[in-house]
């Protein structure tokens, strides 16, 4: 004999969302700030160790010997 469980699963309703947690907004804002901070650091340090094209660039020795 087949006995039905007393608990009936109701699939007629769609589950309701509780929304986006407030902590997620904070994490997203901090992440965006970190992205811009890293980008700014890259832009600020991009000139370090580079010889930009001008007249004396061709005079920079490419090996470690003294001129």
RODO-2510 file (C-alpha; in nm, 4 decimals, decimal comma):
residues 67
     n   res          X          Y          Z
     1     x     0,0000     0,0000     0,0000
     2     x     0,1307     0,3475    -0,0929
     3     x     0,0997     0,6040     0,1832
     4     x     0,1295     0,9738     0,0988
     5     x     0,3553     1,1883     0,3112
     6     x     0,1806     1,4426     0,5223
     7     x     0,4064     1,7155     0,3859
     8     x     0,2898     1,8424     0,0504
     9     x     0,5363     2,0305    -0,1681
    10     x     0,3663     2,3302    -0,3216
    11     x     0,5261     2,4281    -0,6537
    12     x     0,2568     2,6760    -0,7505
    13     x     0,4339     2,9815    -0,6003
    14     x     0,7564     3,1432    -0,7119
    15     x     1,0050     3,2031    -0,4277
    16     x     1,0497     3,5675    -0,3315
    17     x     1,3933     3,7245    -0,3246
    18     x     1,5146     3,9107    -0,0190
    19     x     1,7024     4,1547    -0,2410
    20     x     2,0676     4,2497    -0,2560
    21     x     2,2444     4,2637     0,0826
    22     x     2,3826     4,6025     0,1876
    23     x     2,7281     4,4553     0,2411
    24     x     2,7492     4,3737    -0,1288
    25     x     2,7164     4,7422    -0,2169
    26     x     3,0095     4,8209     0,0112
    27     x     3,2225     4,5471    -0,1419
    28     x     3,1475     4,6724    -0,4950
    29     x     3,2331     5,0337    -0,4050
    30     x     3,5601     4,9317    -0,2367
    31     x     3,6458     4,7134    -0,5383
    32     x     3,5895     5,0006    -0,7812
    33     x     3,8036     5,2307    -0,5660
    34     x     4,0832     4,9717    -0,5611
    35     x     4,0657     4,9372    -0,9409
    36     x     4,1035     5,3140    -0,9858
    37     x     4,3828     5,3286    -0,7251
    38     x     4,5801     5,0595    -0,9072
    39     x     4,5207     5,2340    -1,2414
    40     x     4,6369     5,5649    -1,0957
    41     x     4,9492     5,4027    -0,9524
    42     x     5,0282     5,2511    -1,2907
    43     x     4,9871     5,5865    -1,4652
    44     x     5,1957     5,7690    -1,2038
    45     x     5,4845     5,5202    -1,2229
    46     x     5,4733     5,4620    -1,5997
    47     x     5,7553     5,7077    -1,6660
    48     x     5,9995     5,5539    -1,4193
    49     x     6,3004     5,4064    -1,5996
    50     x     6,1874     5,5091    -1,9467
    51     x     6,3696     5,7359    -2,1860
    52     x     6,1093     5,9187    -2,3840
    53     x     6,1874     5,9925    -2,7482
    54     x     6,3902     6,3070    -2,7741
    55     x     6,7324     6,4030    -2,9082
    56     x     6,9439     6,2493    -2,6322
    57     x     6,7631     5,9155    -2,6385
    58     x     6,9970     5,7862    -2,9045
    59     x     7,2939     5,8630    -2,6772
    60     x     7,1849     5,6231    -2,4021
    61     x     7,4175     5,3192    -2,4055
    62     x     7,2280     4,9918    -2,4303
    63     x     7,4997     4,7825    -2,2670
    64     x     7,6513     4,8197    -1,9198
    65     x     7,9775     4,9787    -2,0347
    66     x     8,0671     5,3292    -1,9305
    67     x     8,0583     5,5922    -2,2070
***
